[in-house]
Amino acid sequence: MPYKNPEDRKWTKNAQAYEASPAVKAKRNARKRARYALEMDGEVQPNDGLDVHHKKSLSKGGSNGKKNLKAVPRGTNRSFARKSDHSMKSEVSARERKKP
């Protein structure tokens, strides 16, 4: 049922509070540092359609070291199946498994 009064919709305030939380800011800064590292190496450019992929994810103890980063197309990086706790089911996407 739609809200009669738009001010009754609290999700925007909740979203702003979530985005401003220290934990979310730290994760966002880690992702930005990883992209910046590959930009300095010339592997990615702004708006080039590539994502920075961590070979070992940050949540599993990976780092932003250059050996742990690689540039991949957005569709490949964002196509991983996820578990209920948002961790990846597999390190290899379905598209990559189908390749010969």
C-alpha positions in Angstrom: 0.0 0.0 0.0 1.5 3.4 -1.0 2.3 5.9 1.6 -0.1 8.8 1.7 2.5 11.1 3.2 6.0 10.9 1.5 7.6 11.9 4.8 6.4 8.6 6.3 9.0 6.8 4.2 11.9 6.3 6.5 14.1 4.3 4.2 16.0 7.3 2.9 17.1 8.3 6.4 18.0 4.7 7.2 20.1 4.4 4.0 21.9 7.6 4.7 22.7 6.5 8.2 23.9 3.1 6.9 26.2 4.7 4.3 27.6 7.1 6.9 28.5 4.3 9.4 32.2 3.8 10.0 32.3 0.1 8.9 30.7 0.9 5.6 33.0 3.9 5.0 36.0 1.7 5.7 34.9 -0.9 3.2 34.2 1.7 0.6 37.6 3.3 1.1 39.3 -0.1 0.8 37.6 -0.6 -2.6 38.6 2.9 -3.7 42.2 2.3 -2.7 42.2 -0.9 -4.8 40.9 0.8 -7.9 43.3 3.7 -7.4 46.2 1.2 -7.2 45.3 -0.3 -10.6 44.6 3.2 -12.1 48.2 4.2 -11.2 49.5 1.0 -13.0 47.4 1.9 -16.0 45.3 -1.3 -15.9 42.0 0.6 -15.5 40.7 4.0 -16.4 37.6 5.9 -15.2 34.4 4.7 -16.8 36.1 1.9 -18.7 33.6 -0.8 -17.8 36.1 -2.8 -15.7 35.8 -3.7 -12.0 38.7 -4.4 -9.7 38.5 -8.0 -8.5 40.3 -9.2 -5.4 41.5 -12.7 -6.0 41.2 -13.4 -2.3 38.3 -11.2 -1.1 38.8 -8.6 1.6 36.2 -10.3 3.8 38.3 -13.5 3.8 41.5 -11.8 4.7 42.7 -10.7 1.3 44.6 -7.4 0.9 44.8 -4.6 -1.6 48.3 -5.6 -2.7 48.9 -5.6 -6.4 49.3 -9.4 -6.4 45.7 -9.8 -5.1 44.1 -7.4 -7.6 43.1 -7.9 -11.2 40.8 -5.9 -13.6 37.8 -7.9 -15.0 34.6 -6.9 -16.9 31.8 -5.7 -14.6 29.5 -8.6 -15.7 32.1 -11.2 -14.8 32.9 -9.7 -11.4 29.3 -9.2 -10.4 28.0 -12.6 -11.5 29.1 -14.7 -8.5 26.5 -16.7 -6.7 26.2 -15.7 -3.1 25.4 -17.5 0.1 22.9 -16.1 2.7 25.8 -14.4 4.5 26.7 -12.6 1.2 30.0 -14.6 0.9 30.7 -16.1 -2.5 29.7 -19.7 -3.1 32.6 -20.2 -5.6 35.7 -18.1 -6.5 34.9 -18.8 -10.2 31.8 -17.4 -11.9 29.4 -19.6 -13.9 30.6 -17.9 -17.1 34.2 -18.7 -16.3 33.4 -22.3 -15.6 31.8 -22.7 -19.0 34.8 -21.5 -20.9 36.9 -24.2 -22.5 
